[in-house]
Amino acid sequence: MMRSALILTVGCWTLAAGCYFLDIDSWLMAAGAWLAGMVCWLFTLRYQLNRQQTINIRQHKSG
């Protein structure tokens, strides 16, 4: 789950950079790809934080 979200993030940002530097289509497409990358990146951070909190709760209950 985490790996695929990171791959998607890098892919979106690569698409955004390609659109911007190669002047493909418009800046709107580049901005959309960059925003999609940000959403994926924030999702991975949230997933990681939730996972860490779950681990901490389980350790606290067992200890």
A tleap script that builds the chain and sets N, CA, C and O, in Angstrom:
source leaprc.protein.ff14SB
mol = sequence {
  NMET MET ARG SER ALA LEU ILE LEU THR VAL
  GLY CYS TRP THR LEU ALA ALA GLY CYS TYR
  PHE LEU ASP ILE ASP SER TRP LEU MET ALA
  ALA GLY ALA TRP LEU ALA GLY MET VAL CYS
  TRP LEU PHE THR LEU ARG TYR GLN LEU ASN
  ARG GLN GLN THR ILE ASN ILE ARG GLN HIE
  LYS SER CGLY
}
set mol.1.N position { 0.839 -1.201 0.000 }
set mol.1.CA position { 0.000 0.000 0.000 }
set mol.1.C position { 0.878 1.258 0.000 }
set mol.1.O position { 0.698 2.159 -0.818 }
set mol.2.N position { 1.816 1.293 0.922 }
set mol.2.CA position { 2.667 2.473 1.046 }
set mol.2.C position { 3.563 2.634 -0.188 }
set mol.2.O position { 3.737 3.740 -0.701 }
set mol.3.N position { 4.124 1.524 -0.652 }
set mol.3.CA position { 5.022 1.591 -1.799 }
set mol.3.C position { 4.294 2.088 -3.042 }
set mol.3.O position { 4.831 2.908 -3.786 }
set mol.4.N position { 3.081 1.602 -3.275 }
set mol.4.CA position { 2.335 2.021 -4.463 }
set mol.4.C position { 1.965 3.506 -4.381 }
set mol.4.O position { 1.965 4.197 -5.400 }
set mol.5.N position { 1.650 3.998 -3.183 }
set mol.5.CA position { 1.335 5.424 -3.034 }
set mol.5.C position { 2.574 6.275 -3.292 }
set mol.5.O position { 2.475 7.343 -3.895 }
set mol.6.N position { 3.732 5.816 -2.844 }
set mol.6.CA position { 4.971 6.560 -3.106 }
set mol.6.C position { 5.326 6.554 -4.589 }
set mol.6.O position { 5.778 7.563 -5.131 }
set mol.7.N position { 5.120 5.417 -5.239 }
set mol.7.CA position { 5.376 5.328 -6.680 }
set mol.7.C position { 4.442 6.275 -7.434 }
set mol.7.O position { 4.861 6.953 -8.372 }
set mol.8.N position { 3.179 6.316 -7.021 }
set mol.8.CA position { 2.212 7.220 -7.640 }
set mol.8.C position { 2.608 8.683 -7.414 }
set mol.8.O position { 2.480 9.510 -8.316 }
set mol.9.N position { 3.084 8.993 -6.221 }
set mol.9.CA position { 3.533 10.354 -5.916 }
set mol.9.C position { 4.680 10.769 -6.830 }
set mol.9.O position { 4.645 11.837 -7.441 }
set mol.10.N position { 5.693 9.918 -6.918 }
set mol.10.CA position { 6.849 10.216 -7.773 }
set mol.10.C position { 6.419 10.327 -9.233 }
set mol.10.O position { 6.902 11.192 -9.963 }
set mol.11.N position { 5.520 9.458 -9.651 }
set mol.11.CA position { 5.024 9.514 -11.021 }
set mol.11.C position { 4.303 10.814 -11.325 }
set mol.11.O position { 4.504 11.409 -12.384 }
set mol.12.N position { 3.460 11.255 -10.396 }
set mol.12.CA position { 2.733 12.516 -10.591 }
set mol.12.C position { 3.690 13.695 -10.659 }
set mol.12.O position { 3.543 14.574 -11.508 }
set mol.13.N position { 4.678 13.713 -9.757 }
set mol.13.CA position { 5.617 14.833 -9.759 }
set mol.13.C position { 6.523 14.807 -10.995 }
set mol.13.O position { 6.915 15.859 -11.501 }
set mol.14.N position { 6.854 13.604 -11.479 }
set mol.14.CA position { 7.642 13.500 -12.710 }
set mol.14.C position { 6.829 14.015 -13.895 }
set mol.14.O position { 7.352 14.729 -14.751 }
set mol.15.N position { 5.557 13.653 -13.940 }
set mol.15.CA position { 4.673 14.156 -14.998 }
set mol.15.C position { 4.563 15.679 -14.925 }
set mol.15.O position { 4.600 16.360 -15.950 }
set mol.16.N position { 4.429 16.203 -13.715 }
set mol.16.CA position { 4.338 17.655 -13.552 }
set mol.16.C position { 5.611 18.343 -14.036 }
set mol.16.O position { 5.549 19.352 -14.738 }
set mol.17.N position { 6.765 17.795 -13.657 }
set mol.17.CA position { 8.040 18.387 -14.090 }
set mol.17.C position { 8.185 18.291 -15.606 }
set mol.17.O position { 8.643 19.235 -16.250 }
set mol.18.N position { 7.797 17.152 -16.172 }
set mol.18.CA position { 7.871 16.992 -17.618 }
set mol.18.C position { 6.978 17.967 -18.354 }
set mol.18.O position { 7.383 18.548 -19.361 }
set mol.19.N position { 5.771 18.148 -17.861 }
set mol.19.CA position { 4.847 19.096 -18.495 }
set mol.19.C position { 5.383 20.517 -18.407 }
set mol.19.O position { 5.276 21.293 -19.357 }
set mol.20.N position { 5.954 20.848 -17.269 }
set mol.20.CA position { 6.433 22.217 -17.064 }
set mol.20.C position { 7.676 22.501 -17.914 }
set mol.20.O position { 7.729 23.503 -18.626 }
set mol.21.N position { 8.666 21.621 -17.837 }
set mol.21.CA position { 9.932 21.887 -18.519 }
set mol.21.C position { 9.868 21.657 -20.017 }
set mol.21.O position { 10.565 22.334 -20.774 }
set mol.22.N position { 9.045 20.713 -20.461 }
set mol.22.CA position { 8.936 20.448 -21.893 }
set mol.22.C position { 7.829 21.252 -22.546 }
set mol.22.O position { 7.609 21.151 -23.753 }
set mol.23.N position { 7.128 22.055 -21.745 }
set mol.23.CA position { 6.067 22.935 -22.241 }
set mol.23.C position { 4.976 22.141 -22.968 }
set mol.23.O position { 4.467 22.559 -24.008 }
set mol.24.N position { 4.635 20.984 -22.391 }
set mol.24.CA position { 3.591 20.137 -22.970 }
set mol.24.C position { 2.233 20.627 -22.475 }
set mol.24.O position { 2.076 20.940 -21.295 }
set mol.25.N position { 1.272 20.691 -23.357 }
set mol.25.CA position { -0.100 21.103 -23.072 }
set mol.25.C position { -0.128 22.466 -22.392 }
set mol.25.O position { -0.011 23.495 -23.058 }
set mol.26.N position { -0.279 22.479 -21.087 }
set mol.26.CA position { -0.389 23.770 -20.413 }
set mol.26.C position { 0.098 23.660 -18.985 }
set mol.26.O position { 0.346 22.567 -18.476 }
set mol.27.N position { 0.229 24.805 -18.350 }
set mol.27.CA position { 0.655 24.819 -16.949 }
set mol.27.C position { -0.434 24.230 -16.056 }
set mol.27.O position { -0.154 23.787 -14.942 }
set mol.28.N position { -1.681 24.224 -16.546 }
set mol.28.CA position { -2.783 23.677 -15.764 }
set mol.28.C position { -2.617 22.170 -15.569 }
set mol.28.O position { -2.887 21.648 -14.488 }
set mol.29.N position { -2.177 21.483 -16.604 }
set mol.29.CA position { -1.935 20.041 -16.492 }
set mol.29.C position { -0.786 19.773 -15.523 }
set mol.29.O position { -0.858 18.847 -14.716 }
set mol.30.N position { 0.264 20.575 -15.599 }
set mol.30.CA position { 1.391 20.417 -14.679 }
set mol.30.C position { 0.955 20.668 -13.242 }
set mol.30.O position { 1.352 19.941 -12.331 }
set mol.31.N position { 0.143 21.692 -13.041 }
set mol.31.CA position { -0.336 22.000 -11.688 }
set mol.31.C position { -1.229 20.876 -11.162 }
set mol.31.O position { -1.153 20.524 -9.985 }
set mol.32.N position { -2.061 20.322 -12.014 }
set mol.32.CA position { -2.917 19.207 -11.609 }
set mol.32.C position { -2.115 17.978 -11.215 }
set mol.32.O position { -2.424 17.318 -10.224 }
set mol.33.N position { -1.076 17.670 -11.998 }
set mol.33.CA position { -0.228 16.518 -11.677 }
set mol.33.C position { 0.534 16.759 -10.375 }
set mol.33.O position { 0.696 15.843 -9.569 }
set mol.34.N position { 1.000 17.989 -10.172 }
set mol.34.CA position { 1.712 18.314 -8.935 }
set mol.34.C position { 0.777 18.192 -7.739 }
set mol.34.O position { 1.168 17.665 -6.698 }
set mol.35.N position { -0.455 18.673 -7.880 }
set mol.35.CA position { -1.435 18.570 -6.800 }
set mol.35.C position { -1.773 17.109 -6.495 }
set mol.35.O position { -1.900 16.726 -5.332 }
set mol.36.N position { -1.915 16.304 -7.534 }
set mol.36.CA position { -2.184 14.879 -7.326 }
set mol.36.C position { -1.022 14.231 -6.569 }
set mol.36.O position { -1.239 13.386 -5.700 }
set mol.37.N position { 0.191 14.622 -6.894 }
set mol.37.CA position { 1.362 14.118 -6.167 }
set mol.37.C position { 1.344 14.525 -4.708 }
set mol.37.O position { 1.694 13.731 -3.835 }
set mol.38.N position { 0.934 15.770 -4.436 }
set mol.38.CA position { 0.852 16.240 -3.054 }
set mol.38.C position { -0.198 15.452 -2.272 }
set mol.38.O position { 0.028 15.087 -1.119 }
set mol.39.N position { -1.337 15.195 -2.893 }
set mol.39.CA position { -2.394 14.428 -2.226 }
set mol.39.C position { -1.888 13.019 -1.899 }
set mol.39.O position { -2.116 12.517 -0.798 }
set mol.40.N position { -1.209 12.390 -2.843 }
set mol.40.CA position { -0.671 11.046 -2.602 }
set mol.40.C position { 0.374 11.066 -1.499 }
set mol.40.O position { 0.410 10.166 -0.660 }
set mol.41.N position { 1.228 12.093 -1.492 }
set mol.41.CA position { 2.263 12.208 -0.479 }
set mol.41.C position { 1.647 12.403 0.905 }
set mol.41.O position { 2.090 11.789 1.875 }
set mol.42.N position { 0.629 13.256 0.997 }
set mol.42.CA position { -0.050 13.462 2.283 }
set mol.42.C position { -0.755 12.191 2.739 }
set mol.42.O position { -0.798 11.893 3.933 }
set mol.43.N position { -1.307 11.444 1.789 }
set mol.43.CA position { -1.950 10.179 2.120 }
set mol.43.C position { -0.940 9.202 2.719 }
set mol.43.O position { -1.240 8.513 3.694 }
set mol.44.N position { 0.261 9.143 2.129 }
set mol.44.CA position { 1.276 8.230 2.664 }
set mol.44.C position { 1.703 8.658 4.063 }
set mol.44.O position { 1.922 7.808 4.926 }
set mol.45.N position { 1.825 9.958 4.300 }
set mol.45.CA position { 2.179 10.432 5.637 }
set mol.45.C position { 1.103 10.063 6.649 }
set mol.45.O position { 1.407 9.599 7.747 }
set mol.46.N position { -0.140 10.270 6.278 }
set mol.46.CA position { -1.261 9.949 7.181 }
set mol.46.C position { -1.312 8.449 7.457 }
set mol.46.O position { -1.536 8.029 8.593 }
set mol.47.N position { -1.108 7.655 6.432 }
set mol.47.CA position { -1.107 6.197 6.596 }
set mol.47.C position { 0.009 5.767 7.542 }
set mol.47.O position { -0.197 4.918 8.410 }
set mol.48.N position { 1.189 6.356 7.372 }
set mol.48.CA position { 2.332 6.006 8.211 }
set mol.48.C position { 2.086 6.405 9.659 }
set mol.48.O position { 2.413 5.647 10.572 }
set mol.49.N position { 1.513 7.585 9.882 }
set mol.49.CA position { 1.210 8.035 11.243 }
set mol.49.C position { 0.168 7.136 11.906 }
set mol.49.O position { 0.321 6.774 13.072 }
set mol.50.N position { -0.882 6.775 11.183 }
set mol.50.CA position { -1.909 5.884 11.728 }
set mol.50.C position { -1.324 4.523 12.077 }
set mol.50.O position { -1.672 3.929 13.097 }
set mol.51.N position { -0.441 4.042 11.229 }
set mol.51.CA position { 0.193 2.743 11.467 }
set mol.51.C position { 1.058 2.796 12.722 }
set mol.51.O position { 1.039 1.873 13.536 }
set mol.52.N position { 1.820 3.886 12.875 }
set mol.52.CA position { 2.685 4.029 14.042 }
set mol.52.C position { 1.861 4.145 15.321 }
set mol.52.O position { 2.234 3.576 16.347 }
set mol.53.N position { 0.751 4.870 15.274 }
set mol.53.CA position { -0.115 5.003 16.444 }
set mol.53.C position { -0.712 3.653 16.832 }
set mol.53.O position { -0.824 3.340 18.017 }
set mol.54.N position { -1.094 2.860 15.844 }
set mol.54.CA position { -1.643 1.528 16.121 }
set mol.54.C position { -0.598 0.656 16.794 }
set mol.54.O position { -0.910 -0.070 17.738 }
set mol.55.N position { 0.638 0.720 16.319 }
set mol.55.CA position { 1.726 -0.064 16.922 }
set mol.55.C position { 1.951 0.392 18.364 }
set mol.55.O position { 2.113 -0.439 19.257 }
set mol.56.N position { 1.961 1.703 18.596 }
set mol.56.CA position { 2.166 2.229 19.943 }
set mol.56.C position { 1.050 1.799 20.888 }
set mol.56.O position { 1.317 1.453 22.039 }
set mol.57.N position { -0.200 1.815 20.418 }
set mol.57.CA position { -1.337 1.420 21.252 }
set mol.57.C position { -1.228 -0.060 21.618 }
set mol.57.O position { -1.466 -0.435 22.766 }
set mol.58.N position { -0.871 -0.894 20.655 }
set mol.58.CA position { -0.736 -2.330 20.922 }
set mol.58.C position { 0.384 -2.603 21.916 }
set mol.58.O position { 0.240 -3.458 22.790 }
set mol.59.N position { 1.495 -1.888 21.794 }
set mol.59.CA position { 2.610 -2.082 22.720 }
set mol.59.C position { 2.225 -1.623 24.123 }
set mol.59.O position { 2.614 -2.248 25.110 }
set mol.60.N position { 1.468 -0.543 24.214 }
set mol.60.CA position { 1.045 -0.020 25.507 }
set mol.60.C position { 0.101 -0.992 26.212 }
set mol.60.O position { 0.207 -1.197 27.421 }
set mol.61.N position { -0.830 -1.595 25.448 }
set mol.61.CA position { -1.790 -2.536 26.031 }
set mol.61.C position { -1.107 -3.818 26.485 }
set mol.61.O position { -1.476 -4.383 27.515 }
set mol.62.N position { -0.118 -4.285 25.731 }
set mol.62.CA position { 0.538 -5.543 26.071 }
set mol.62.C position { 1.590 -5.356 27.166 }
set mol.62.O position { 1.923 -6.302 27.880 }
set mol.63.N position { 2.106 -4.144 27.293 }
set mol.63.CA position { 3.185 -3.901 28.263 }
set mol.63.C position { 2.642 -3.467 29.540 }
set mol.63.O position { 3.397 -3.214 30.479 }
savepdb mol mol.pdb
quit
